[in-house]
Amino acid sequence: MRKLLRTALTLMLLLGFCTSSFAQSWRWGVRGGADDDSHTYGFVDNVIDMATDQNNNIYVLSGVGQGGIDIDGHSKSGIGANGVVISSFKCDGSYRWSKVINCTQATDGAAIRIDTFGGVYVCGYIALTDFAPDGHIDVDSALPVRTWKSMFLLKYDTAGTYKWWVMPEPDTTSFYSFREGSVRDMTVDANGNVDMLTYLNPGAYIHGALIIDTAGVYILKYNASGSYIGDLPLNIGGDEDGFTNLRMSKDSRHGRYYFAGSMNGGGLSIGGTVITHSMFVSTFKTDGTFLWLRQNTFLEGAGGFGSRAAIDTEGSIYLAGGSGTGDTFNTYPIVTSFYASHFAVKIDSNGTNVWAHSSINYAAEPPTAEGIAIGNGKAALIGSYGGPLSWPGSTDSLGTSTEYDVFITTFDASTGAIVGIARIGSDAGEDEYPSTIVADTKGNFYAGGQFQSKMYVGSDTIMSVGGDYDFFVAKYGYDNCTCVTPVASFSATYSDPVNFTYTGSAADSVVWNFGDGSRDTGTSVSHLYAVGTYYACVTAYTSCGSNTYCDTVLAPEGVSNVAMASGVAVYPNPANSEITVEHAQNCEAIIYNIVGVEQYRTHISSNKEQLNVAQLQAGTYILQISAVDGSKESVRIVKE
């Protein structure tokens, strides 16, 4: 118990030092837009989505109107109708590059994502019809004319070099079957594997490689080269209008998808349950198995989650939205003093609240919370308010706003304690609305949205110079762009307990998450696991920022003949030339050495099978049995 108390106290002190060594504030702002940003459904000059890369560059996907397109003082050409712009800025706000995608009718974006190998991925919608035959990807490529296809996925690299473009809809798409499908969101893993969230009507997609017989929600999968590699149907029903309420996140470490949103029209069901409330989040395994669904108590149309979930290394998720007095989410009562509240919640992977907060807001109109991001031990909510605004338990507050102003609230990601509140100044009587927020590796946050007149961000004054609104990007954080963030890594020795050694770059502190709910600090630690496979992580902190490295840990059984929890039997142990495995038919058997390097792999096709280990050198190894459903069990074996 004494060790546990000491570890908990040390973690609190170290995380407090690492994330508060100097104050966060609004640092800079940039703008972009077109001369005419009007549209039937509102003003299109707005940030749709953002992402950051390993070098802390920012990538912005925004809508733009027609004519006179200007991105932070850099003129761009379009070909007529509303389009989208991909733009990139450095950590210090310097312009890097931008690309305009549009046609003579309409183009819209859905998501932008980055991999770790310099890939920038964008998905969305473009109307390549007889009425709008011309489409262009900036000056890099002309699009096929009159295809009637609409969904697209494209790739640039982080330097702004065009790579490829795909359109998955049927080649037979025509005037009579326009918009066979639609795309809502996307995730991209470190290696550039794309999961694109789509609603597909019956048809032959991907040049006939995918036949859809039943309309519904599907994840289309592509690799980093733009090749189609598979699909995943989901137990998400309803209609295409209901589908537009969904946003998707993926936890690759723990094998889960999360779907969140606000139900404001259309029909939608998840896991067989009809969504009738305004705020919801659900999770599926990456094989499509439904796990759980959480909804609030208010009915459809009253608030909801404004963005996709943010996910930390432990598999907890963070959500932001808005609701009002009398509502409850997952047993948390939302209480506000006047009209409605901003709402933030952290939920563990089992769907249980870890912490939750609702603001005290005195505006006569409902406030909005449009996104949440996590970085360097903090969670940051971005929203707008009409003021005054405060959070229970915090002495910080914001006074009355003349109209809607942008604000940020930061929380301690672990405990939910409120760290600070800050607004962006603007001219009286004008509105500013945020739409999304992302974090970089240095503990900085970047907010995007649209504004009407002027915004005062740090020492920058940005002005809307065309149309009714322009889009903005603003940095909240530190003056730390030139410092070098740590690079975390570790090695593990598979004994009982498992011994961990930090092998990364120099750090002020090192925090371990062993993947079973336990944590520790220090450069050399040990941990006693139950038998199984875990995903352990180490996070290195400096005054510049943080970096996390994770890897699979195989926690072995003691050396003897073993009966695993699933009923798989392994004997003899120790072994000389053969190991017998029983009750593991149709599983994969993999043997690792004690530093985790694979030494042997085979498919087990019968109920009782011998593994030939004669070629292995004498020593201790880990035998992992992997079932077809993705479950894994591990045992320590000795080769004599």
C-alpha positions as CSV (number, residue, x, y, z in Angstrom):
1,M,0.0,0.0,0.0
2,R,2.9,2.4,0.8
3,K,4.3,1.9,-2.7
4,L,0.9,2.5,-4.3
5,L,0.5,5.8,-2.4
6,R,4.0,6.9,-3.2
7,T,3.5,6.1,-6.9
8,A,0.1,8.0,-7.0
9,L,1.6,11.1,-5.4
10,T,4.7,11.0,-7.7
11,L,2.5,10.8,-10.7
12,M,0.4,13.8,-9.6
13,L,3.6,15.9,-9.0
14,L,5.3,14.9,-12.2
15,L,2.3,15.5,-14.4
16,G,1.7,18.8,-12.7
17,F,5.3,19.9,-13.4
18,C,5.3,18.7,-16.9
19,T,2.1,20.4,-18.0
20,S,2.3,23.6,-16.1
21,S,6.0,24.7,-16.3
22,F,4.9,27.7,-18.2
23,A,1.4,29.2,-19.0
24,Q,-0.7,28.4,-22.1
25,S,-2.3,31.3,-23.9
26,W,-3.6,32.3,-27.3
27,R,-0.5,32.7,-29.6
28,W,-1.5,33.4,-33.2
29,G,-4.3,33.3,-35.7
30,V,-4.6,33.0,-39.5
31,R,-7.5,33.3,-41.8
32,G,-8.8,32.2,-45.3
33,G,-11.8,32.6,-47.4
34,A,-13.4,33.7,-50.7
35,D,-15.3,36.8,-51.9
36,D,-18.6,35.0,-52.0
37,D,-19.1,32.4,-49.3
38,S,-22.9,32.2,-49.4
39,H,-24.7,28.9,-49.9
40,T,-28.3,27.6,-49.6
41,Y,-27.4,25.9,-46.3
42,G,-25.3,28.7,-44.8
43,F,-21.9,30.3,-45.2
44,V,-19.2,27.8,-46.5
45,D,-16.0,29.6,-45.4
46,N,-15.4,27.4,-42.4
47,V,-13.0,24.9,-41.0
48,I,-14.3,21.3,-41.5
49,D,-11.5,19.3,-39.9
50,M,-7.8,19.6,-38.9
51,A,-4.9,17.3,-38.1
52,T,-1.2,17.6,-37.0
53,D,1.9,15.6,-37.9
54,Q,4.9,14.4,-36.0
55,N,6.7,17.7,-36.8
56,N,3.9,19.7,-35.4
57,N,2.7,21.1,-38.7
58,I,-1.0,21.8,-38.9
59,Y,-3.3,20.6,-41.8
60,V,-6.6,22.3,-42.3
61,L,-9.6,21.1,-44.4
62,S,-12.0,24.0,-45.0
63,G,-14.9,25.0,-47.1
64,V,-14.5,28.1,-49.4
65,G,-16.8,30.1,-51.6
66,Q,-16.5,31.4,-55.1
67,G,-13.9,33.8,-56.4
68,G,-11.1,35.7,-54.8
69,I,-9.8,32.8,-52.7
70,D,-7.1,33.9,-50.3
71,I,-5.4,31.8,-47.7
72,D,-3.4,33.9,-45.2
73,G,-2.4,36.4,-47.9
74,H,-1.8,33.8,-50.6
75,S,-4.2,33.9,-53.6
76,K,-5.6,30.7,-55.0
77,S,-7.7,30.0,-58.1
78,G,-10.9,28.0,-58.3
79,I,-13.1,27.2,-61.2
80,G,-16.5,28.5,-60.2
81,A,-18.5,26.9,-57.4
82,N,-18.0,26.4,-53.7
83,G,-15.1,24.0,-53.0
84,V,-12.7,22.9,-50.3
85,V,-9.1,23.9,-49.5
86,I,-6.4,21.8,-47.9
87,S,-3.9,24.2,-46.3
88,S,-0.9,23.7,-44.0
89,F,0.8,25.9,-41.5
90,K,3.8,25.5,-39.2
91,C,3.7,25.5,-35.4
92,D,4.5,29.2,-35.4
93,G,1.7,30.0,-37.8
94,S,3.8,30.4,-40.9
95,Y,2.0,29.4,-44.2
96,R,3.4,26.3,-45.9
97,W,1.0,25.4,-48.8
98,S,-2.6,25.1,-49.9
99,K,-4.6,23.2,-52.5
100,V,-8.1,24.0,-53.9
101,I,-10.4,21.2,-54.9
102,N,-13.7,22.2,-56.7
103,C,-15.8,21.9,-59.8
104,T,-18.4,24.1,-61.5
105,Q,-21.1,22.8,-59.2
106,A,-20.3,21.9,-55.6
107,T,-17.6,20.2,-53.5
108,D,-17.6,19.4,-49.8
109,G,-15.1,17.8,-47.4
110,A,-15.6,15.3,-44.6
111,A,-12.3,14.6,-42.9
112,I,-8.5,15.1,-43.1
113,R,-6.0,12.6,-41.5
114,I,-2.2,12.1,-41.3
115,D,-0.1,9.0,-41.2
116,T,3.5,8.7,-39.8
117,F,5.1,8.3,-43.2
118,G,4.3,11.7,-44.6
119,G,0.8,11.1,-46.0
120,V,-2.1,13.5,-45.9
121,Y,-5.6,12.0,-46.6
122,V,-8.8,13.8,-47.4
123,C,-12.3,12.4,-48.1
124,G,-15.4,14.1,-49.2
125,Y,-18.0,14.8,-51.9
126,I,-17.8,16.4,-55.4
127,A,-20.5,16.8,-58.0
128,L,-19.0,15.6,-61.3
129,T,-22.3,15.6,-63.2
130,D,-23.4,16.7,-66.7
131,F,-24.2,20.1,-65.1
132,A,-20.7,20.4,-63.6
133,P,-18.3,18.5,-65.9
134,D,-15.1,20.2,-64.8
135,G,-13.4,19.3,-61.7
136,H,-9.8,20.0,-60.6
137,I,-7.4,19.0,-57.7
138,D,-5.7,22.4,-57.7
139,V,-3.2,22.5,-60.6
140,D,-2.2,18.9,-59.9
141,S,-4.9,16.9,-61.7
142,A,-8.0,17.3,-63.8
143,L,-10.8,15.0,-62.7
144,P,-12.7,12.6,-65.0
145,V,-15.6,14.4,-66.6
146,R,-19.3,13.5,-66.2
147,T,-18.8,10.4,-64.1
148,W,-21.7,11.2,-61.9
149,K,-19.7,9.8,-59.0
150,S,-19.5,11.9,-55.9
151,M,-17.5,10.2,-53.0
152,F,-13.7,10.7,-53.1
153,L,-10.6,9.8,-51.2
154,L,-7.3,11.5,-52.1
155,K,-3.8,11.6,-50.8
156,Y,-1.1,14.3,-50.7
157,D,2.2,14.1,-48.9
158,T,3.1,16.5,-46.1
159,A,5.1,18.7,-48.5
160,G,2.0,19.3,-50.7
161,T,2.8,16.8,-53.5
162,Y,-0.2,15.1,-55.1
163,K,-0.2,11.3,-54.8
164,W,-3.6,9.7,-55.9
165,W,-7.3,10.0,-56.0
166,V,-10.0,7.3,-55.9
167,M,-13.8,7.3,-56.3
168,P,-15.4,4.1,-55.0
169,E,-18.9,4.4,-56.4
170,P,-20.2,2.1,-59.2
171,D,-18.9,2.8,-62.7
172,T,-22.6,2.6,-63.8
173,T,-23.5,5.7,-61.7
174,S,-25.7,8.0,-63.8
175,F,-28.3,10.8,-63.6
176,Y,-30.8,8.2,-62.4
177,S,-28.6,6.8,-59.7
178,F,-26.6,9.9,-58.6
179,R,-25.0,9.6,-55.2
180,E,-25.1,5.9,-54.8
181,G,-23.3,6.5,-51.5
182,S,-22.0,9.1,-49.1
183,V,-19.0,9.5,-46.9
184,R,-19.1,10.9,-43.3
185,D,-15.8,10.4,-41.7
186,M,-12.4,8.6,-41.8
187,T,-9.6,7.3,-39.7
188,V,-6.0,6.6,-40.8
189,D,-3.5,4.5,-38.9
190,A,0.2,5.1,-38.5
191,N,1.0,3.1,-41.7
192,G,-1.5,4.9,-43.9
193,N,-4.4,2.3,-43.8
194,V,-7.6,4.1,-44.3
195,D,-11.0,3.3,-42.8
196,M,-13.7,5.4,-44.5
197,L,-17.2,5.6,-42.9
198,T,-19.8,5.4,-45.7
199,Y,-23.4,4.9,-46.4
200,L,-23.8,2.7,-49.5
201,N,-26.9,1.9,-51.5
202,P,-27.1,-1.4,-53.5
203,G,-24.6,-1.6,-56.3
204,A,-21.2,-2.8,-57.6
205,Y,-18.5,-0.6,-56.0
206,I,-14.7,-0.3,-56.4
207,H,-15.0,-1.4,-60.1
208,G,-17.0,-4.4,-59.2
209,A,-14.7,-5.6,-56.3
210,L,-17.5,-4.9,-53.7
211,I,-21.1,-5.9,-54.3
212,I,-23.6,-4.2,-51.9
213,D,-27.0,-5.9,-51.7
214,T,-28.4,-4.0,-48.7
215,A,-28.2,-0.3,-48.1
216,G,-26.4,0.6,-44.9
217,V,-23.3,1.8,-43.1
218,Y,-20.0,0.3,-44.3
219,I,-16.4,1.0,-43.6
220,L,-14.4,0.9,-46.8
221,K,-10.7,0.1,-46.3
222,Y,-7.8,1.3,-48.4
223,N,-4.0,1.0,-48.0
224,A,-1.5,3.8,-48.2
225,S,-1.2,3.3,-52.0
226,G,-4.9,3.9,-52.6
227,S,-5.7,0.2,-53.2
228,Y,-9.0,-1.2,-51.9
229,I,-8.3,-3.9,-49.3
230,G,-11.7,-4.7,-47.8
231,D,-14.9,-3.6,-46.2
232,L,-16.7,-4.0,-42.9
233,P,-20.5,-3.9,-42.6
234,L,-21.7,-2.4,-39.3
235,N,-24.9,-3.0,-37.3
236,I,-25.9,0.6,-37.8
237,G,-29.3,1.1,-39.5
238,G,-31.6,3.9,-40.5
239,D,-31.5,6.2,-43.5
240,E,-28.9,8.5,-45.1
241,D,-30.2,11.5,-43.2
242,G,-29.6,9.7,-39.9
243,F,-26.1,8.7,-41.1
244,T,-25.1,12.3,-41.2
245,N,-25.3,12.5,-37.4
246,L,-22.3,10.1,-37.0
247,R,-18.7,10.8,-36.4
248,M,-16.1,8.1,-36.1
249,S,-12.9,7.5,-34.1
250,K,-10.6,4.4,-34.0
251,D,-8.6,3.0,-31.2
252,S,-6.1,0.8,-33.1
253,R,-4.2,-0.1,-29.9
254,H,-7.3,-1.7,-28.3
255,G,-9.1,-2.8,-31.5
256,R,-12.2,-0.5,-31.3
257,Y,-14.3,1.9,-33.3
258,Y,-16.3,4.7,-31.5
259,F,-19.3,6.4,-33.1
260,A,-20.7,9.6,-31.5
261,G,-22.9,12.4,-32.5
262,S,-26.1,14.4,-31.9
263,M,-29.5,13.1,-33.2
264,N,-31.1,16.0,-35.0
265,G,-33.1,14.3,-37.8
266,G,-33.4,11.2,-39.9
267,G,-33.5,7.6,-38.7
268,L,-30.6,5.9,-36.9
269,S,-30.2,2.7,-35.0
270,I,-27.0,1.3,-33.5
271,G,-26.5,-2.3,-32.3
272,G,-30.3,-2.9,-32.8
273,T,-31.3,0.1,-30.6
274,V,-33.1,3.0,-32.3
275,I,-31.5,6.3,-31.4
276,T,-34.3,8.5,-29.9
277,H,-32.1,10.8,-27.8
278,S,-30.0,13.8,-28.7
279,M,-26.6,12.6,-27.4
280,F,-25.1,9.2,-28.1
281,V,-21.8,7.3,-28.2
282,S,-21.3,3.6,-29.1
283,T,-18.4,1.2,-29.7
284,F,-17.7,-1.8,-31.9
285,K,-14.7,-4.1,-32.0
286,T,-12.7,-3.7,-35.2
287,D,-14.2,-7.0,-36.5
288,G,-17.7,-5.3,-36.4
289,T,-18.9,-6.8,-33.1
290,F,-21.2,-4.4,-31.3
291,L,-20.2,-3.7,-27.6
292,W,-22.2,-0.9,-26.0
293,L,-24.3,2.2,-26.5
294,R,-24.8,5.2,-24.2
295,Q,-27.5,7.9,-24.7
296,N,-28.7,10.9,-22.7
297,T,-32.2,11.3,-21.4
298,F,-33.3,14.4,-23.5
299,L,-35.1,13.5,-26.7
300,E,-33.9,14.1,-30.2
301,G,-33.1,17.7,-31.1
302,A,-31.9,19.0,-27.7
303,G,-28.1,19.4,-27.8
304,G,-25.8,16.5,-28.4
305,F,-22.1,15.7,-29.0
306,G,-20.5,18.2,-31.4
307,S,-17.6,16.1,-32.7
308,R,-15.9,12.7,-32.8
309,A,-14.4,11.2,-29.7
310,A,-10.7,11.8,-28.7
311,I,-8.9,8.7,-27.4
312,D,-6.0,8.4,-25.0
313,T,-3.3,5.7,-24.8
314,E,-5.3,3.9,-22.1
315,G,-8.3,3.5,-24.3
316,S,-10.5,6.1,-22.5
317,I,-12.5,8.5,-24.7
318,Y,-13.3,12.2,-24.3
319,L,-16.4,13.9,-25.7
320,A,-17.8,17.4,-25.8
321,G,-21.3,18.7,-26.5
322,G,-24.1,20.7,-25.1
323,S,-27.4,20.1,-23.2
324,G,-29.5,21.6,-20.5
325,T,-30.9,21.4,-17.0
326,G,-32.8,18.2,-16.4
327,D,-30.7,16.1,-18.8
328,T,-28.6,13.2,-17.7
329,F,-25.8,11.4,-19.5
330,N,-24.6,8.0,-18.3
331,T,-25.9,8.9,-14.7
332,Y,-24.3,12.4,-14.7
333,P,-26.9,15.1,-14.1
334,I,-26.4,18.2,-16.3
335,V,-27.2,21.3,-14.4
336,T,-27.0,24.9,-15.6
337,S,-28.2,28.1,-14.0
338,F,-30.1,29.5,-16.9
339,Y,-30.5,28.0,-20.4
340,A,-28.1,25.3,-21.5
341,S,-24.6,24.0,-20.7
342,H,-21.4,23.0,-22.5
343,F,-20.7,19.5,-21.5
344,A,-17.4,17.4,-21.4
345,V,-17.1,13.8,-20.3
346,K,-14.4,11.2,-20.1
347,I,-15.5,7.6,-20.4
348,D,-13.5,4.4,-20.0
349,S,-13.5,1.6,-22.5
350,N,-16.4,-0.2,-20.7
351,G,-18.7,2.8,-21.1
352,T,-18.4,4.1,-17.6
353,N,-18.0,7.8,-16.8
354,V,-14.5,8.7,-15.3
355,W,-15.4,12.4,-14.9
356,A,-17.9,14.9,-16.4
357,H,-18.4,18.6,-16.2
358,S,-21.2,21.0,-17.4
359,S,-20.7,24.7,-17.6
360,I,-22.8,27.5,-15.9
361,N,-23.9,29.6,-18.8
362,Y,-26.2,32.7,-18.6
363,A,-26.7,33.3,-22.4
364,A,-30.2,33.5,-23.7
365,E,-29.3,31.2,-26.6
366,P,-27.9,27.7,-26.3
367,P,-24.1,27.5,-26.2
368,T,-22.1,25.1,-28.4
369,A,-19.1,22.9,-27.6
370,E,-17.8,21.7,-30.9
371,G,-14.8,19.5,-30.1
372,I,-12.3,18.2,-27.6
373,A,-8.7,17.2,-28.0
374,I,-6.1,15.7,-25.6
375,G,-2.4,16.5,-25.4
376,N,0.4,16.4,-22.8
377,G,-1.9,15.4,-19.9
378,K,-4.7,17.9,-20.7
379,A,-8.1,17.7,-22.4
380,A,-9.2,20.9,-24.2
381,L,-12.8,21.8,-25.1
382,I,-13.5,24.4,-27.8
383,G,-16.8,26.2,-27.9
384,S,-18.7,29.5,-28.2
385,Y,-20.6,31.4,-25.6
386,G,-22.7,34.5,-25.2
387,G,-21.7,34.8,-21.5
388,P,-21.2,35.0,-18.7
389,L,-19.6,31.6,-18.4
390,S,-18.0,29.5,-15.6
391,W,-17.5,25.9,-14.5
392,P,-18.3,24.6,-11.1
393,G,-15.2,24.0,-9.0
394,S,-13.2,26.7,-10.9
395,T,-12.5,30.3,-9.9
396,D,-11.9,31.3,-13.6
397,S,-14.8,32.7,-15.5
398,L,-15.6,34.7,-18.6
399,G,-17.7,37.9,-18.6
400,T,-20.6,38.8,-20.9
401,S,-19.9,38.5,-24.6
402,T,-21.4,41.0,-27.1
403,E,-22.4,38.1,-29.4
404,Y,-20.9,34.6,-29.7
405,D,-17.2,34.5,-28.9
406,V,-14.8,31.5,-29.1
407,F,-13.4,30.1,-25.8
408,I,-11.3,27.2,-24.7
409,T,-11.4,25.3,-21.4
410,T,-8.6,22.9,-20.4
411,F,-9.0,20.0,-18.0
412,D,-6.5,17.7,-16.3
413,A,-7.1,14.6,-18.5
414,S,-6.7,12.2,-15.6
415,T,-8.8,13.8,-12.9
416,G,-11.0,16.3,-14.8
417,A,-9.9,19.2,-12.7
418,I,-10.3,22.5,-14.6
419,V,-6.9,24.0,-15.5
420,G,-8.0,27.2,-17.2
421,I,-10.4,29.2,-19.4
422,A,-9.6,31.7,-22.1
423,R,-11.5,33.5,-24.9
424,I,-10.5,35.1,-28.2
425,G,-11.3,38.7,-28.4
426,S,-13.4,40.1,-31.2
427,D,-15.4,43.2,-32.4
428,A,-18.7,44.0,-30.6
429,G,-21.8,42.7,-32.3
430,E,-20.1,40.1,-34.5
431,D,-20.2,36.3,-34.2
432,E,-17.4,33.7,-34.2
433,Y,-18.1,30.0,-34.2
434,P,-15.5,27.2,-33.7
435,S,-15.9,23.9,-35.4
436,T,-13.0,21.6,-34.4
437,I,-9.8,21.4,-32.3
438,V,-6.6,19.3,-32.5
439,A,-3.4,18.9,-30.4
440,D,0.2,18.5,-31.3
441,T,3.1,16.7,-29.5
442,K,4.2,19.8,-27.6
443,G,1.0,20.4,-25.6
444,N,-0.4,23.0,-28.0
445,F,-4.0,23.1,-29.2
446,Y,-5.3,24.5,-32.5
447,A,-8.9,25.6,-32.9
448,G,-10.6,26.2,-36.3
449,G,-14.0,27.7,-37.3
450,Q,-15.5,30.8,-38.9
451,F,-15.7,34.5,-38.0
452,Q,-17.6,37.5,-39.1
453,S,-15.4,40.6,-38.7
454,K,-12.2,40.7,-36.6
455,M,-10.5,38.4,-34.1
456,Y,-7.7,39.3,-31.7
457,V,-5.5,36.2,-31.2
458,G,-2.4,36.9,-29.2
459,S,-0.6,39.7,-31.0
460,D,-2.4,38.9,-34.3
461,T,-5.5,40.7,-35.6
462,I,-7.2,38.8,-38.4
463,M,-10.0,40.3,-40.5
464,S,-12.7,38.8,-42.7
465,V,-11.9,40.3,-46.1
466,G,-14.5,38.7,-48.4
467,G,-18.1,37.6,-48.1
468,D,-19.9,37.4,-44.8
469,Y,-17.6,35.0,-43.0
470,D,-14.0,33.7,-43.3
471,F,-12.4,30.7,-41.7
472,F,-9.8,30.9,-38.9
473,V,-7.2,28.8,-37.3
474,A,-5.9,29.9,-33.9
475,K,-3.1,28.4,-31.6
476,Y,-3.6,28.1,-27.9
477,G,-0.4,26.9,-26.1
478,Y,3.2,27.7,-25.6
479,D,6.1,29.5,-27.4
480,N,7.9,26.2,-27.9
481,C,8.0,25.6,-31.6
482,T,11.8,25.3,-31.8
483,C,12.3,23.0,-28.8
484,V,12.7,19.3,-29.4
485,T,10.1,16.9,-28.0
486,P,11.3,13.7,-26.5
487,V,11.2,10.3,-28.3
488,A,10.0,7.6,-26.0
489,S,10.8,3.8,-26.3
490,F,11.3,0.9,-24.0
491,S,12.6,-2.7,-23.8
492,A,11.1,-5.5,-21.7
493,T,12.4,-8.7,-20.3
494,Y,9.8,-11.4,-20.1
495,S,10.2,-12.8,-16.6
496,D,7.9,-12.9,-13.6
497,P,7.5,-10.0,-13.0
498,V,8.1,-8.3,-16.4
499,N,11.0,-5.9,-16.2
500,F,10.8,-2.6,-18.2
501,T,13.7,-0.3,-19.1
502,Y,13.1,3.2,-20.7
503,T,15.4,3.4,-23.8
504,G,14.1,6.7,-25.2
505,S,15.7,10.2,-25.4
506,A,16.4,12.3,-22.3
507,A,13.3,13.2,-20.3
508,D,12.3,15.1,-17.2
509,S,10.0,12.3,-16.2
510,V,8.8,9.0,-17.4
511,V,5.3,7.6,-16.8
512,W,4.3,4.0,-17.4
513,N,0.9,2.6,-18.3
514,F,1.1,-1.2,-18.1
515,G,-2.2,-1.8,-19.9
516,D,-4.0,-3.4,-17.0
517,G,-5.0,-0.2,-15.2
518,S,-1.7,0.1,-13.3
519,R,0.8,2.9,-13.6
520,D,4.3,3.7,-12.3
521,T,7.2,6.2,-12.8
522,G,10.9,5.8,-13.3
523,T,13.4,4.7,-16.0
524,S,13.5,1.0,-14.8
525,V,10.4,-0.6,-13.4
526,S,8.9,-4.0,-13.0
527,H,5.3,-5.2,-13.1
528,L,3.5,-8.4,-12.1
529,Y,0.9,-9.3,-14.6
530,A,-1.8,-11.9,-14.8
531,V,-1.3,-14.3,-17.7
532,G,-2.2,-12.6,-21.0
533,T,-1.4,-10.1,-23.7
534,Y,-1.2,-6.4,-22.8
535,Y,-0.5,-3.1,-24.5
536,A,2.0,-1.3,-22.4
537,C,2.9,2.4,-22.9
538,V,5.6,4.7,-21.7
539,T,5.3,8.5,-21.9
540,A,8.3,10.8,-21.7
541,Y,7.8,14.4,-20.6
542,T,9.9,17.4,-20.9
543,S,9.2,21.2,-20.7
544,C,8.8,21.0,-24.5
545,G,6.1,18.4,-24.6
546,S,5.5,14.6,-24.4
547,N,5.8,11.5,-26.5
548,T,4.2,8.1,-26.0
549,Y,5.5,4.7,-27.2
550,C,3.4,1.5,-26.9
551,D,4.1,-2.1,-27.6
552,T,2.6,-5.5,-26.9
553,V,3.7,-7.3,-23.7
554,L,3.3,-11.1,-23.3
555,A,2.8,-11.9,-19.7
556,P,3.7,-15.6,-19.3
557,E,2.5,-18.5,-17.1
558,G,5.1,-20.1,-14.8
559,V,7.2,-22.9,-16.3
560,S,5.1,-26.2,-16.1
561,N,2.5,-28.0,-18.0
562,V,-0.2,-25.4,-18.6
563,A,-4.0,-25.4,-19.0
564,M,-5.0,-21.9,-20.3
565,A,-8.2,-20.1,-19.3
566,S,-9.7,-21.1,-22.7
567,G,-9.0,-24.7,-22.2
568,V,-5.9,-24.9,-24.4
569,A,-3.4,-27.3,-23.0
570,V,0.4,-27.0,-23.6
571,Y,2.9,-29.8,-22.6
572,P,5.5,-30.9,-21.9
573,N,7.1,-27.8,-20.4
574,P,10.1,-27.7,-20.4
575,A,10.4,-29.4,-23.8
576,N,13.2,-30.8,-25.9
577,S,12.1,-31.2,-29.5
578,E,8.2,-31.0,-29.5
579,I,5.5,-29.2,-27.6
580,T,1.9,-30.6,-27.8
581,V,-0.9,-28.1,-28.0
582,E,-4.5,-29.4,-27.5
583,H,-7.9,-27.7,-28.0
584,A,-6.5,-24.9,-30.2
585,Q,-7.9,-25.9,-33.6
586,N,-7.9,-23.1,-36.3
587,C,-5.6,-20.9,-34.1
588,E,-2.2,-19.4,-34.8
589,A,0.7,-20.5,-32.6
590,I,3.6,-17.9,-32.4
591,I,6.7,-18.3,-30.4
592,Y,8.7,-15.2,-29.3
593,N,12.0,-14.9,-27.6
594,I,12.2,-13.0,-24.3
595,V,12.8,-9.7,-26.0
596,G,9.6,-10.1,-28.1
597,V,11.2,-11.2,-31.5
598,E,9.2,-13.8,-33.4
599,Q,11.0,-17.2,-33.7
600,Y,8.3,-19.6,-34.9
601,R,4.8,-19.5,-36.4
602,T,2.4,-22.1,-37.5
603,H,-1.3,-22.7,-38.1
604,I,-2.9,-25.3,-35.9
605,S,-5.4,-27.3,-38.0
606,S,-6.3,-30.1,-35.6
607,N,-7.5,-30.5,-32.1
608,K,-4.1,-31.9,-31.0
609,E,-0.9,-30.9,-32.7
610,Q,2.8,-31.0,-32.1
611,L,5.0,-28.0,-32.6
612,N,8.5,-28.7,-33.7
613,V,10.8,-26.6,-31.5
614,A,14.0,-28.6,-32.0
615,Q,15.5,-25.8,-34.0
616,L,15.2,-23.3,-31.1
617,Q,18.2,-22.6,-28.9
618,A,17.9,-23.6,-25.3
619,G,16.2,-20.9,-23.3
620,T,13.0,-19.2,-22.2
621,Y,10.3,-18.3,-24.8
622,I,6.7,-17.0,-25.0
623,L,4.1,-19.1,-26.8
624,Q,1.1,-17.1,-28.0
625,I,-2.1,-18.7,-29.1
626,S,-4.3,-16.4,-31.3
627,A,-7.9,-17.3,-32.1
628,V,-9.8,-16.3,-35.2
629,D,-11.9,-13.8,-33.2
630,G,-8.7,-11.9,-32.3
631,S,-8.4,-13.1,-28.7
632,K,-4.9,-14.1,-27.5
633,E,-3.4,-16.1,-24.7
634,S,0.3,-16.5,-23.8
635,V,2.4,-18.9,-21.8
636,R,6.1,-19.1,-20.9
637,I,7.8,-22.2,-22.2
638,V,11.4,-23.5,-21.8
639,K,13.4,-25.2,-24.5
640,E,16.0,-27.5,-23.0
